Amino acid sequence: MRDDMSPIDRAAGPAVTRNRRSPWDVRGELRRRSALALAVAGFVLPLAAWILVSLEGWADPVFLPPPWQVLAQLGDWYRDGDLLGDIVVSIGRVLGGFCVATLVAVPLGVLVGTYAPVRAFLEPLTEFTRYLPAVAFIPLIMLWVGIDESAKVAVIWVGVFFQMLLLVAADVARVPDAPIDAARTMGATNDEIIKYVLIPAARPAILTTLRGAMCLAWTYLVVAELVAANSGLGYAILKAQRFLQTDKIFAGILLIGLVGLFTDQAFRWLHKRCFPWHHLRG
């Protein structure tokens, strides 16, 4: 029996192998080793192309610095003592905006997805507001909140809150009517239906929504650090732009991507840990 088979496949015997769908079928299956190899290739091939362009001189280093120059810039950034501090500051701002948005959007989203009057009152306004660019709110945020850390958190909150509210409402609204009707038949009140039926049924989807909202929060980091910032990854990128330090711009972008990828994988791990039945294969 092949050593790349999972323990479940070994226990089930050759029938599982024969019944495995082709990776090119609709919703086909791919072995973990193959998936890992393809994931690595997805990172290696763009990096190889970047190295090739740099070695052949096909692009001006001012516009596309070579990877080794970006790594050298990261080393200088670390030795200057600002790198770790900028990372911590940016993580704090993103988490602050995300957590405040979550504390407000999730309860409101549950209400919008549950009660028709609340949905009729809030959904049209939220649909309109979510299309307003967060950058447009910066002057107002500076007037209302000031220019301290709360302003950066507020920009991220504006960018995340309205999308999160509507998505959480949709997650709750997708809960089937059957368990709700069954609970109502057994005499459950509205509060009990929300607490014991709607929220437990919608939790896996809500956590997936929060994962996507965290990604959105990271995309608003540079925008948030336009507001009188003097530290952070976004601030470092904007400062490097003024001095045409494209290697530092690339370094900052890659760092934001890496930290964002780490938080995304943390959400994926949390989802598998909290809702393992959602990840079982049929």
C-alpha positions as CSV (number, residue, x, y, z in Angstrom):
1,M,0.0,0.0,0.0
2,R,1.4,3.4,-1.0
3,D,3.0,5.5,1.8
4,D,1.3,8.8,0.6
5,M,-2.2,7.4,1.5
6,S,-3.9,9.0,4.5
7,P,-4.7,6.9,7.6
8,I,-8.3,6.9,6.6
9,D,-7.5,5.5,3.1
10,R,-5.3,2.8,4.7
11,A,-8.0,1.7,7.0
12,A,-10.7,1.7,4.3
13,G,-8.6,-0.3,1.9
14,P,-8.3,-0.1,-1.9
15,A,-12.0,0.7,-2.4
16,V,-11.4,4.3,-1.3
17,T,-8.6,4.7,-3.8
18,R,-10.7,3.3,-6.6
19,N,-13.6,5.7,-5.7
20,R,-11.5,8.8,-5.4
21,R,-12.7,11.4,-7.9
22,S,-10.2,12.8,-10.4
23,P,-8.7,16.2,-9.4
24,W,-10.1,17.5,-12.7
25,D,-13.6,16.5,-12.0
26,V,-16.1,19.0,-10.6
27,R,-15.2,19.1,-6.8
28,G,-12.6,16.5,-7.4
29,E,-10.1,15.4,-4.8
30,L,-6.4,16.0,-4.6
31,R,-3.9,14.2,-2.4
32,R,-2.4,16.3,0.4
33,R,1.1,15.8,-1.0
34,S,0.1,17.0,-4.5
35,A,-1.8,19.9,-3.0
36,L,1.3,20.9,-1.0
37,A,3.5,20.6,-4.1
38,L,1.2,22.8,-6.2
39,A,1.0,25.4,-3.4
40,V,4.8,25.6,-3.2
41,A,4.9,25.9,-7.0
42,G,2.4,28.8,-6.8
43,F,5.0,30.7,-4.8
44,V,8.1,29.5,-6.4
45,L,7.2,30.2,-10.1
46,P,6.5,34.0,-9.6
47,L,9.7,34.3,-7.5
48,A,11.6,32.5,-10.3
49,A,10.2,34.9,-12.9
50,W,11.1,37.8,-10.7
51,I,14.7,36.6,-10.3
52,L,14.9,35.9,-14.1
53,V,13.7,39.4,-14.9
54,S,16.2,40.9,-12.5
55,L,19.2,38.8,-13.7
56,E,18.5,39.6,-17.4
57,G,18.0,43.3,-16.7
58,W,14.6,43.4,-18.4
59,A,13.3,45.9,-15.8
60,D,14.9,49.0,-14.2
61,P,15.7,48.3,-10.6
62,V,14.1,51.6,-9.7
63,F,10.8,50.2,-10.7
64,L,11.3,46.5,-10.0
65,P,14.1,45.9,-7.5
66,P,15.6,42.4,-7.5
67,P,14.6,40.0,-4.7
68,W,18.0,40.2,-3.0
69,Q,17.8,44.0,-2.8
70,V,14.4,43.6,-1.1
71,L,15.9,41.1,1.4
72,A,18.8,43.5,2.0
73,Q,16.3,46.3,2.7
74,L,14.5,44.1,5.2
75,G,17.8,43.4,7.0
76,D,18.5,47.2,7.1
77,W,15.0,47.8,8.3
78,Y,15.4,45.3,11.1
79,R,18.8,46.6,12.1
80,D,17.5,50.1,12.4
81,G,15.2,48.8,15.1
82,D,11.9,49.9,13.4
83,L,10.8,46.7,11.7
84,L,9.3,44.8,14.7
85,G,7.8,47.9,16.1
86,D,6.1,48.7,12.8
87,I,4.7,45.2,12.5
88,V,3.3,45.3,16.1
89,V,1.8,48.7,15.6
90,S,0.1,47.7,12.3
91,I,-1.2,44.4,13.8
92,G,-2.7,46.4,16.7
93,R,-4.5,48.8,14.4
94,V,-5.9,46.0,12.2
95,L,-7.0,44.0,15.2
96,G,-8.5,47.1,16.9
97,G,-10.6,48.0,13.8
98,F,-11.6,44.4,13.2
99,C,-12.6,43.6,16.8
100,V,-14.7,46.8,17.1
101,A,-16.4,46.0,13.8
102,T,-17.1,42.4,14.9
103,L,-18.6,43.5,18.3
104,V,-21.1,45.7,16.5
105,A,-21.6,44.0,13.2
106,V,-22.3,40.5,14.4
107,P,-25.2,41.3,16.8
108,L,-26.7,43.7,14.2
109,G,-26.2,41.1,11.5
110,V,-28.1,38.5,13.5
111,L,-31.0,40.9,14.0
112,V,-31.0,41.9,10.3
113,G,-31.0,38.3,9.3
114,T,-33.7,37.4,11.8
115,Y,-36.3,40.1,12.0
116,A,-38.0,41.5,8.8
117,P,-38.6,45.0,10.3
118,V,-34.9,45.4,11.3
119,R,-33.9,44.1,7.8
120,A,-36.2,46.6,6.1
121,F,-34.8,49.4,8.2
122,L,-31.1,48.7,8.1
123,E,-30.4,46.7,5.0
124,P,-31.0,49.5,2.3
125,L,-28.9,52.0,4.3
126,T,-26.1,49.5,4.8
127,E,-26.2,48.5,1.1
128,F,-25.7,52.1,0.2
129,T,-23.0,52.8,2.7
130,R,-20.8,49.9,1.9
131,Y,-20.1,51.3,-1.5
132,L,-18.7,54.6,-0.1
133,P,-14.9,54.5,-0.2
134,A,-13.2,54.5,3.2
135,V,-10.7,57.1,2.0
136,A,-13.6,59.6,1.6
137,F,-14.3,59.3,5.3
138,I,-10.7,60.3,6.4
139,P,-11.4,64.1,6.6
140,L,-14.5,63.5,8.6
141,I,-12.8,61.0,10.9
142,M,-10.0,63.5,11.5
143,L,-12.6,66.1,12.5
144,W,-14.7,63.7,14.6
145,V,-12.1,61.5,16.2
146,G,-8.8,63.3,15.9
147,I,-5.5,62.1,14.5
148,D,-4.4,59.7,17.2
149,E,-4.6,55.9,17.1
150,S,-8.4,55.9,17.3
151,A,-8.5,57.5,13.9
152,K,-6.5,54.7,12.3
153,V,-8.8,52.1,14.0
154,A,-11.9,54.1,12.8
155,V,-10.8,54.0,9.2
156,I,-10.4,50.2,9.3
157,W,-13.7,49.9,11.1
158,V,-15.4,51.9,8.3
159,G,-13.8,49.7,5.7
160,V,-14.9,46.5,7.4
161,F,-18.1,47.1,9.3
162,F,-20.7,47.4,6.6
163,Q,-19.5,44.5,4.6
164,M,-19.4,42.3,7.7
165,L,-22.9,43.3,8.8
166,L,-24.5,42.3,5.5
167,L,-22.5,39.1,5.2
168,V,-23.4,38.0,8.8
169,A,-27.1,38.8,8.0
170,A,-26.9,36.6,4.9
171,D,-25.3,33.8,7.0
172,V,-28.2,33.9,9.4
173,A,-30.8,34.2,6.7
174,R,-29.4,31.0,5.0
175,V,-30.3,28.8,8.0
176,P,-33.0,26.4,6.8
177,D,-36.6,26.9,8.0
178,A,-37.1,23.3,9.1
179,P,-35.2,23.5,12.5
180,I,-36.8,26.9,13.2
181,D,-40.3,25.5,12.6
182,A,-39.5,22.5,14.7
183,A,-38.3,24.6,17.6
184,R,-41.4,26.8,17.3
185,T,-43.6,23.7,17.3
186,M,-42.0,22.6,20.5
187,G,-42.9,26.0,22.1
188,A,-39.6,27.8,21.8
189,T,-39.7,31.6,22.1
190,N,-38.0,34.0,19.6
191,D,-35.1,34.5,21.9
192,E,-34.7,30.7,22.4
193,I,-34.8,30.2,18.6
194,I,-32.1,32.8,18.1
195,K,-29.9,31.4,20.9
196,Y,-30.3,27.7,20.3
197,V,-31.1,27.4,16.6
198,L,-30.1,30.3,14.5
199,I,-26.7,31.2,16.0
200,P,-25.4,27.6,16.4
201,A,-26.4,26.8,12.8
202,A,-24.9,30.0,11.4
203,R,-21.7,29.9,13.5
204,P,-19.5,28.1,10.9
205,A,-20.5,30.5,8.2
206,I,-20.1,33.5,10.5
207,L,-16.5,32.5,11.3
208,T,-15.8,32.2,7.6
209,T,-17.2,35.7,7.1
210,L,-15.0,37.0,9.9
211,R,-12.0,35.4,8.1
212,G,-12.8,37.3,5.0
213,A,-13.4,40.5,6.9
214,M,-9.9,40.2,8.5
215,C,-8.5,40.0,5.0
216,L,-10.4,43.2,4.2
217,A,-9.1,44.9,7.3
218,W,-5.5,44.3,6.2
219,T,-6.2,45.8,2.8
220,Y,-7.3,49.0,4.5
221,L,-4.1,49.3,6.6
222,V,-2.2,51.6,4.2
223,V,-5.3,53.8,3.9
224,A,-5.6,54.0,7.7
225,E,-2.0,55.0,8.1
226,L,-2.5,58.0,5.9
227,V,-4.0,59.7,9.0
228,A,-1.0,61.4,10.6
229,A,0.9,58.2,11.3
230,N,4.5,58.0,12.3
231,S,4.9,54.3,12.5
232,G,3.5,51.1,11.0
233,L,4.0,49.1,7.8
234,G,1.6,51.3,5.8
235,Y,3.4,54.4,7.0
236,A,6.8,52.9,6.0
237,I,5.4,52.2,2.5
238,L,4.1,55.7,2.1
239,K,7.3,57.2,3.4
240,A,9.4,55.0,1.0
241,Q,7.2,56.2,-1.9
242,R,8.2,59.8,-1.3
243,F,11.9,58.9,-1.6
244,L,11.4,56.4,-4.4
245,Q,12.6,53.5,-2.3
246,T,10.9,50.8,-4.2
247,D,12.8,48.1,-2.5
248,K,11.3,49.2,0.8
249,I,7.9,49.4,-0.8
250,F,8.2,45.8,-1.9
251,A,9.4,44.8,1.5
252,G,6.5,46.4,3.2
253,I,4.0,44.9,0.8
254,L,5.4,41.4,1.3
255,L,5.4,41.8,5.1
256,I,1.7,42.8,5.0
257,G,1.0,39.8,2.8
258,L,2.9,37.4,5.2
259,V,1.3,38.7,8.3
260,G,-2.1,38.7,6.6
261,L,-1.5,35.1,5.5
262,F,-0.6,34.1,9.0
263,T,-3.9,35.5,10.4
264,D,-5.8,33.9,7.6
265,Q,-4.3,30.5,8.4
266,A,-5.1,31.1,12.1
267,F,-8.8,31.5,11.1
268,R,-8.6,28.4,9.0
269,W,-7.2,26.4,11.9
270,L,-9.8,27.8,14.3
271,H,-12.6,26.9,11.9
272,K,-11.3,23.3,11.7
273,R,-10.9,23.1,15.4
274,C,-14.4,24.5,16.3
275,F,-16.3,22.9,13.5
276,P,-14.5,19.7,12.4
277,W,-17.7,18.2,10.9
278,H,-17.6,20.8,8.2
279,H,-14.2,19.5,6.9
280,L,-15.2,15.8,6.7
281,R,-15.2,14.4,3.2
282,G,-18.2,12.6,2.0
